[in-house]
Amino acid sequence: MPKNVQIRNLDDATYDKLRSRAAAEGVSLSQYLRRELDHLASLATMADLLSRADKWREETGGVPGDVMAAAFEADRAERR
């Protein structure tokens, strides 16, 4: 059964921006927000991602230190 959500004290600028985005996509604000909330709910939480990373490290032994160091050094070089 569908549920309703009410959001109180939404800033006017936020409301206007969301309404404008919905209009630009040719949908109602309710349709736009429902789609955005469905997408948000489908994303993994930080706890899920950390759990997956822990499991991967246990299964694979993780990334070798020299590979990690090279990746960090390459990143630093790109930022210079």
Backbone as XML, in Angstrom:
<?xml version="1.0"?>
<chain id="A" units="angstrom">
  <residue number="1" name="MET">
    <atom name="N" x="0.837" y="-1.181" z="0.000"/>
    <atom name="CA" x="0.000" y="0.000" z="0.000"/>
    <atom name="C" x="0.885" y="1.249" z="0.000"/>
  </residue>
  <residue number="2" name="PRO">
    <atom name="N" x="0.628" y="2.186" z="-0.914"/>
    <atom name="CA" x="1.429" y="3.408" z="-0.985"/>
    <atom name="C" x="1.362" y="4.213" z="0.307"/>
  </residue>
  <residue number="3" name="LYS">
    <atom name="N" x="2.442" y="4.883" z="0.600"/>
    <atom name="CA" x="2.536" y="5.727" z="1.791"/>
    <atom name="C" x="2.712" y="7.179" z="1.373"/>
  </residue>
  <residue number="4" name="ASN">
    <atom name="N" x="2.310" y="8.075" z="2.234"/>
    <atom name="CA" x="2.491" y="9.504" z="2.014"/>
    <atom name="C" x="3.571" y="10.025" z="2.944"/>
  </residue>
  <residue number="5" name="VAL">
    <atom name="N" x="4.297" y="11.027" z="2.463"/>
    <atom name="CA" x="5.330" y="11.676" z="3.260"/>
    <atom name="C" x="5.062" y="13.171" z="3.228"/>
  </residue>
  <residue number="6" name="GLN">
    <atom name="N" x="5.188" y="13.808" z="4.379"/>
    <atom name="CA" x="5.042" y="15.254" z="4.451"/>
    <atom name="C" x="6.354" y="15.833" z="4.962"/>
  </residue>
  <residue number="7" name="ILE">
    <atom name="N" x="6.819" y="16.876" z="4.283"/>
    <atom name="CA" x="8.061" y="17.527" z="4.692"/>
    <atom name="C" x="7.714" y="18.936" z="5.148"/>
  </residue>
  <residue number="8" name="ARG">
    <atom name="N" x="8.014" y="19.218" z="6.389"/>
    <atom name="CA" x="7.715" y="20.536" z="6.954"/>
    <atom name="C" x="8.943" y="21.439" z="6.880"/>
  </residue>
  <residue number="9" name="ASN">
    <atom name="N" x="8.669" y="22.733" z="6.862"/>
    <atom name="CA" x="9.708" y="23.769" z="6.964"/>
    <atom name="C" x="10.761" y="23.687" z="5.861"/>
  </residue>
  <residue number="10" name="LEU">
    <atom name="N" x="10.337" y="23.334" z="4.661"/>
    <atom name="CA" x="11.248" y="23.301" z="3.517"/>
    <atom name="C" x="11.551" y="24.733" z="3.098"/>
  </residue>
  <residue number="11" name="ASP">
    <atom name="N" x="12.801" y="25.035" z="2.919"/>
    <atom name="CA" x="13.231" y="26.365" z="2.513"/>
    <atom name="C" x="12.611" y="26.722" z="1.157"/>
  </residue>
  <residue number="12" name="ASP">
    <atom name="N" x="12.188" y="27.971" z="0.993"/>
    <atom name="CA" x="11.559" y="28.413" z="-0.256"/>
    <atom name="C" x="12.467" y="28.196" z="-1.466"/>
  </residue>
  <residue number="13" name="ALA">
    <atom name="N" x="13.739" y="28.485" z="-1.311"/>
    <atom name="CA" x="14.672" y="28.321" z="-2.433"/>
    <atom name="C" x="14.784" y="26.856" z="-2.838"/>
  </residue>
  <residue number="14" name="THR">
    <atom name="N" x="14.788" y="25.971" z="-1.863"/>
    <atom name="CA" x="14.853" y="24.536" z="-2.150"/>
    <atom name="C" x="13.593" y="24.096" z="-2.880"/>
  </residue>
  <residue number="15" name="TYR">
    <atom name="N" x="12.444" y="24.528" z="-2.396"/>
    <atom name="CA" x="11.172" y="24.187" z="-3.033"/>
    <atom name="C" x="11.154" y="24.677" z="-4.480"/>
  </residue>
  <residue number="16" name="ASP">
    <atom name="N" x="11.552" y="25.926" z="-4.680"/>
    <atom name="CA" x="11.543" y="26.498" z="-6.029"/>
    <atom name="C" x="12.477" y="25.741" z="-6.969"/>
  </residue>
  <residue number="17" name="LYS">
    <atom name="N" x="13.641" y="25.360" z="-6.467"/>
    <atom name="CA" x="14.599" y="24.628" z="-7.297"/>
    <atom name="C" x="14.047" y="23.256" z="-7.681"/>
  </residue>
  <residue number="18" name="LEU">
    <atom name="N" x="13.440" y="22.559" z="-6.728"/>
    <atom name="CA" x="12.865" y="21.240" z="-7.011"/>
    <atom name="C" x="11.697" y="21.348" z="-7.991"/>
  </residue>
  <residue number="19" name="ARG">
    <atom name="N" x="10.853" y="22.343" z="-7.779"/>
    <atom name="CA" x="9.714" y="22.554" z="-8.674"/>
    <atom name="C" x="10.200" y="22.871" z="-10.082"/>
  </residue>
  <residue number="20" name="SER">
    <atom name="N" x="11.255" y="23.671" z="-10.181"/>
    <atom name="CA" x="11.820" y="24.023" z="-11.484"/>
    <atom name="C" x="12.404" y="22.795" z="-12.187"/>
  </residue>
  <residue number="21" name="ARG">
    <atom name="N" x="13.092" y="21.946" z="-11.443"/>
    <atom name="CA" x="13.650" y="20.724" z="-12.029"/>
    <atom name="C" x="12.544" y="19.801" z="-12.529"/>
  </residue>
  <residue number="22" name="ALA">
    <atom name="N" x="11.485" y="19.688" z="-11.749"/>
    <atom name="CA" x="10.360" y="18.844" z="-12.162"/>
    <atom name="C" x="9.746" y="19.384" z="-13.455"/>
  </residue>
  <residue number="23" name="ALA">
    <atom name="N" x="9.536" y="20.690" z="-13.496"/>
    <atom name="CA" x="8.945" y="21.308" z="-14.686"/>
    <atom name="C" x="9.840" y="21.111" z="-15.905"/>
  </residue>
  <residue number="24" name="ALA">
    <atom name="N" x="11.141" y="21.223" z="-15.717"/>
    <atom name="CA" x="12.081" y="21.041" z="-16.828"/>
    <atom name="C" x="12.008" y="19.629" z="-17.399"/>
  </residue>
  <residue number="25" name="GLU">
    <atom name="N" x="11.629" y="18.674" z="-16.568"/>
    <atom name="CA" x="11.499" y="17.285" z="-17.018"/>
    <atom name="C" x="10.070" y="16.945" z="-17.423"/>
  </residue>
  <residue number="26" name="GLY">
    <atom name="N" x="9.178" y="17.918" z="-17.317"/>
    <atom name="CA" x="7.802" y="17.712" z="-17.739"/>
    <atom name="C" x="6.992" y="16.807" z="-16.831"/>
  </residue>
  <residue number="27" name="VAL">
    <atom name="N" x="7.346" y="16.786" z="-15.543"/>
    <atom name="CA" x="6.611" y="15.963" z="-14.584"/>
    <atom name="C" x="6.174" y="16.834" z="-13.415"/>
  </residue>
  <residue number="28" name="SER">
    <atom name="N" x="5.227" y="16.322" z="-12.653"/>
    <atom name="CA" x="4.785" y="17.057" z="-11.471"/>
    <atom name="C" x="5.862" y="16.987" z="-10.395"/>
  </residue>
  <residue number="29" name="LEU">
    <atom name="N" x="5.773" y="17.887" z="-9.439"/>
    <atom name="CA" x="6.721" y="17.868" z="-8.331"/>
    <atom name="C" x="6.623" y="16.548" z="-7.575"/>
  </residue>
  <residue number="30" name="SER">
    <atom name="N" x="5.415" y="16.042" z="-7.381"/>
    <atom name="CA" x="5.240" y="14.757" z="-6.690"/>
    <atom name="C" x="5.911" y="13.620" z="-7.449"/>
  </residue>
  <residue number="31" name="GLN">
    <atom name="N" x="5.735" y="13.592" z="-8.768"/>
    <atom name="CA" x="6.374" y="12.545" z="-9.573"/>
    <atom name="C" x="7.895" y="12.646" z="-9.493"/>
  </residue>
  <residue number="32" name="TYR">
    <atom name="N" x="8.398" y="13.862" z="-9.583"/>
    <atom name="CA" x="9.838" y="14.080" z="-9.524"/>
    <atom name="C" x="10.397" y="13.618" z="-8.181"/>
  </residue>
  <residue number="33" name="LEU">
    <atom name="N" x="9.756" y="14.040" z="-7.095"/>
    <atom name="CA" x="10.236" y="13.666" z="-5.764"/>
    <atom name="C" x="10.121" y="12.165" z="-5.526"/>
  </residue>
  <residue number="34" name="ARG">
    <atom name="N" x="9.052" y="11.546" z="-6.008"/>
    <atom name="CA" x="8.900" y="10.094" z="-5.851"/>
    <atom name="C" x="10.044" y="9.363" z="-6.553"/>
  </residue>
  <residue number="35" name="ARG">
    <atom name="N" x="10.362" y="9.789" z="-7.772"/>
    <atom name="CA" x="11.459" y="9.164" z="-8.507"/>
    <atom name="C" x="12.797" y="9.372" z="-7.796"/>
  </residue>
  <residue number="36" name="GLU">
    <atom name="N" x="13.031" y="10.583" z="-7.309"/>
    <atom name="CA" x="14.284" y="10.867" z="-6.606"/>
    <atom name="C" x="14.386" y="10.070" z="-5.309"/>
  </residue>
  <residue number="37" name="LEU">
    <atom name="N" x="13.288" y="9.941" z="-4.580"/>
    <atom name="CA" x="13.298" y="9.158" z="-3.341"/>
    <atom name="C" x="13.488" y="7.673" z="-3.631"/>
  </residue>
  <residue number="38" name="ASP">
    <atom name="N" x="12.866" y="7.174" z="-4.703"/>
    <atom name="CA" x="13.080" y="5.773" z="-5.092"/>
    <atom name="C" x="14.558" y="5.531" z="-5.400"/>
  </residue>
  <residue number="39" name="HIS">
    <atom name="N" x="15.165" y="6.474" z="-6.112"/>
    <atom name="CA" x="16.588" y="6.350" z="-6.436"/>
    <atom name="C" x="17.435" y="6.388" z="-5.160"/>
  </residue>
  <residue number="40" name="LEU">
    <atom name="N" x="17.153" y="7.327" z="-4.284"/>
    <atom name="CA" x="17.898" y="7.446" z="-3.035"/>
    <atom name="C" x="17.795" y="6.171" z="-2.209"/>
  </residue>
  <residue number="41" name="ALA">
    <atom name="N" x="16.598" y="5.602" z="-2.147"/>
    <atom name="CA" x="16.393" y="4.373" z="-1.372"/>
    <atom name="C" x="17.121" y="3.183" z="-1.990"/>
  </residue>
  <residue number="42" name="SER">
    <atom name="N" x="17.398" y="3.239" z="-3.289"/>
    <atom name="CA" x="18.070" y="2.117" z="-3.952"/>
    <atom name="C" x="19.586" y="2.130" z="-3.753"/>
  </residue>
  <residue number="43" name="LEU">
    <atom name="N" x="20.129" y="3.242" z="-3.292"/>
    <atom name="CA" x="21.575" y="3.358" z="-3.110"/>
    <atom name="C" x="22.031" y="2.621" z="-1.861"/>
  </residue>
  <residue number="44" name="ALA">
    <atom name="N" x="23.223" y="2.088" z="-1.929"/>
    <atom name="CA" x="23.799" y="1.411" z="-0.766"/>
    <atom name="C" x="24.151" y="2.450" z="0.296"/>
  </residue>
  <residue number="45" name="THR">
    <atom name="N" x="23.997" y="2.072" z="1.544"/>
    <atom name="CA" x="24.406" y="2.947" z="2.637"/>
    <atom name="C" x="25.911" y="2.836" z="2.832"/>
  </residue>
  <residue number="46" name="MET">
    <atom name="N" x="26.479" y="3.761" z="3.574"/>
    <atom name="CA" x="27.908" y="3.690" z="3.871"/>
    <atom name="C" x="28.223" y="2.397" z="4.611"/>
  </residue>
  <residue number="47" name="ALA">
    <atom name="N" x="27.345" y="1.987" z="5.523"/>
    <atom name="CA" x="27.558" y="0.729" z="6.258"/>
    <atom name="C" x="27.585" y="-0.458" z="5.297"/>
  </residue>
  <residue number="48" name="ASP">
    <atom name="N" x="26.694" y="-0.458" z="4.295"/>
    <atom name="CA" x="26.688" y="-1.530" z="3.291"/>
    <atom name="C" x="28.006" y="-1.560" z="2.513"/>
  </residue>
  <residue number="49" name="LEU">
    <atom name="N" x="28.464" y="-0.392" z="2.093"/>
    <atom name="CA" x="29.701" y="-0.318" z="1.316"/>
    <atom name="C" x="30.904" y="-0.772" z="2.137"/>
  </residue>
  <residue number="50" name="LEU">
    <atom name="N" x="30.960" y="-0.347" z="3.390"/>
    <atom name="CA" x="32.071" y="-0.766" z="4.245"/>
    <atom name="C" x="32.035" y="-2.261" z="4.502"/>
  </residue>
  <residue number="51" name="SER">
    <atom name="N" x="30.835" y="-2.806" z="4.661"/>
    <atom name="CA" x="30.692" y="-4.242" z="4.867"/>
    <atom name="C" x="31.174" y="-5.010" z="3.637"/>
  </residue>
  <residue number="52" name="ARG">
    <atom name="N" x="30.802" y="-4.528" z="2.455"/>
    <atom name="CA" x="31.260" y="-5.167" z="1.216"/>
    <atom name="C" x="32.778" y="-5.091" z="1.089"/>
  </residue>
  <residue number="53" name="ALA">
    <atom name="N" x="33.339" y="-3.938" z="1.455"/>
    <atom name="CA" x="34.794" y="-3.774" z="1.375"/>
    <atom name="C" x="35.491" y="-4.731" z="2.332"/>
  </residue>
  <residue number="54" name="ASP">
    <atom name="N" x="34.962" y="-4.860" z="3.546"/>
    <atom name="CA" x="35.544" y="-5.803" z="4.511"/>
    <atom name="C" x="35.492" y="-7.229" z="3.982"/>
  </residue>
  <residue number="55" name="LYS">
    <atom name="N" x="34.354" y="-7.597" z="3.408"/>
    <atom name="CA" x="34.193" y="-8.947" z="2.869"/>
    <atom name="C" x="35.171" y="-9.180" z="1.720"/>
  </residue>
  <residue number="56" name="TRP">
    <atom name="N" x="35.307" y="-8.182" z="0.845"/>
    <atom name="CA" x="36.226" y="-8.307" z="-0.285"/>
    <atom name="C" x="37.657" y="-8.489" z="0.211"/>
  </residue>
  <residue number="57" name="ARG">
    <atom name="N" x="38.055" y="-7.674" z="1.214"/>
    <atom name="CA" x="39.416" y="-7.794" z="1.756"/>
    <atom name="C" x="39.654" y="-9.176" z="2.353"/>
  </residue>
  <residue number="58" name="GLU">
    <atom name="N" x="38.642" y="-9.708" z="3.051"/>
    <atom name="CA" x="38.771" y="-11.048" z="3.632"/>
    <atom name="C" x="38.940" y="-12.109" z="2.547"/>
  </residue>
  <residue number="59" name="GLU">
    <atom name="N" x="38.190" y="-11.954" z="1.448"/>
    <atom name="CA" x="38.213" y="-12.950" z="0.377"/>
    <atom name="C" x="39.458" y="-12.851" z="-0.500"/>
  </residue>
  <residue number="60" name="THR">
    <atom name="N" x="39.982" y="-11.644" z="-0.681"/>
    <atom name="CA" x="41.079" y="-11.458" z="-1.637"/>
    <atom name="C" x="42.412" y="-11.125" z="-0.990"/>
  </residue>
  <residue number="61" name="GLY">
    <atom name="N" x="42.395" y="-10.800" z="0.270"/>
    <atom name="CA" x="43.630" y="-10.361" z="0.915"/>
    <atom name="C" x="43.888" y="-8.880" z="0.735"/>
  </residue>
  <residue number="62" name="GLY">
    <atom name="N" x="42.970" y="-8.191" z="0.065"/>
    <atom name="CA" x="43.095" y="-6.745" z="-0.109"/>
    <atom name="C" x="44.058" y="-6.360" z="-1.207"/>
  </residue>
  <residue number="63" name="VAL">
    <atom name="N" x="44.353" y="-5.090" z="-1.271"/>
    <atom name="CA" x="45.255" y="-4.544" z="-2.281"/>
    <atom name="C" x="46.664" y="-4.525" z="-1.693"/>
  </residue>
  <residue number="64" name="PRO">
    <atom name="N" x="47.640" y="-5.055" z="-2.427"/>
    <atom name="CA" x="49.019" y="-5.030" z="-1.931"/>
    <atom name="C" x="49.480" y="-3.595" z="-1.649"/>
  </residue>
  <residue number="65" name="GLY">
    <atom name="N" x="50.291" y="-3.434" z="-0.633"/>
    <atom name="CA" x="50.758" y="-2.112" z="-0.225"/>
    <atom name="C" x="51.449" y="-1.337" z="-1.323"/>
  </residue>
  <residue number="66" name="ASP">
    <atom name="N" x="52.262" y="-2.007" z="-2.153"/>
    <atom name="CA" x="52.974" y="-1.297" z="-3.211"/>
    <atom name="C" x="52.016" y="-0.769" z="-4.277"/>
  </residue>
  <residue number="67" name="VAL">
    <atom name="N" x="50.948" y="-1.505" z="-4.539"/>
    <atom name="CA" x="49.939" y="-1.048" z="-5.500"/>
    <atom name="C" x="49.210" y="0.167" z="-4.934"/>
  </residue>
  <residue number="68" name="MET">
    <atom name="N" x="48.866" y="0.113" z="-3.651"/>
    <atom name="CA" x="48.195" y="1.230" z="-2.989"/>
    <atom name="C" x="49.096" y="2.467" z="-2.995"/>
  </residue>
  <residue number="69" name="ALA">
    <atom name="N" x="50.369" y="2.293" z="-2.665"/>
    <atom name="CA" x="51.308" y="3.418" z="-2.639"/>
    <atom name="C" x="51.450" y="4.040" z="-4.021"/>
  </residue>
  <residue number="70" name="ALA">
    <atom name="N" x="51.524" y="3.217" z="-5.056"/>
    <atom name="CA" x="51.640" y="3.728" z="-6.424"/>
    <atom name="C" x="50.394" y="4.512" z="-6.818"/>
  </residue>
  <residue number="71" name="ALA">
    <atom name="N" x="49.229" y="4.042" z="-6.402"/>
    <atom name="CA" x="47.980" y="4.744" z="-6.711"/>
    <atom name="C" x="47.941" y="6.099" z="-6.014"/>
  </residue>
  <residue number="72" name="PHE">
    <atom name="N" x="48.353" y="6.146" z="-4.755"/>
    <atom name="CA" x="48.389" y="7.418" z="-4.030"/>
    <atom name="C" x="49.380" y="8.384" z="-4.677"/>
  </residue>
  <residue number="73" name="GLU">
    <atom name="N" x="50.534" y="7.884" z="-5.059"/>
    <atom name="CA" x="51.546" y="8.731" z="-5.687"/>
    <atom name="C" x="51.050" y="9.260" z="-7.028"/>
  </residue>
  <residue number="74" name="ALA">
    <atom name="N" x="50.387" y="8.427" z="-7.808"/>
    <atom name="CA" x="49.832" y="8.867" z="-9.095"/>
    <atom name="C" x="48.783" y="9.951" z="-8.878"/>
  </residue>
  <residue number="75" name="ASP">
    <atom name="N" x="47.966" y="9.796" z="-7.853"/>
    <atom name="CA" x="46.946" y="10.794" z="-7.538"/>
    <atom name="C" x="47.602" y="12.114" z="-7.149"/>
  </residue>
  <residue number="76" name="ARG">
    <atom name="N" x="48.629" y="12.047" z="-6.326"/>
    <atom name="CA" x="49.346" y="13.266" z="-5.917"/>
    <atom name="C" x="49.958" y="13.960" z="-7.135"/>
  </residue>
  <residue number="77" name="ALA">
    <atom name="N" x="50.533" y="13.175" z="-8.032"/>
    <atom name="CA" x="51.172" y="13.741" z="-9.222"/>
    <atom name="C" x="50.149" y="14.458" z="-10.107"/>
  </residue>
  <residue number="78" name="GLU">
    <atom name="N" x="48.947" y="13.908" z="-10.209"/>
    <atom name="CA" x="47.896" y="14.532" z="-11.021"/>
    <atom name="C" x="47.454" y="15.859" z="-10.428"/>
  </residue>
  <residue number="79" name="ARG">
    <atom name="N" x="47.523" y="15.985" z="-9.117"/>
    <atom name="CA" x="47.060" y="17.204" z="-8.445"/>
    <atom name="C" x="48.087" y="18.330" z="-8.504"/>
  </residue>
  <residue number="80" name="ARG">
    <atom name="N" x="49.311" y="18.023" z="-8.892"/>
    <atom name="CA" x="50.368" y="19.051" z="-8.948"/>
    <atom name="C" x="50.265" y="19.875" z="-10.190"/>
  </residue>
</chain>
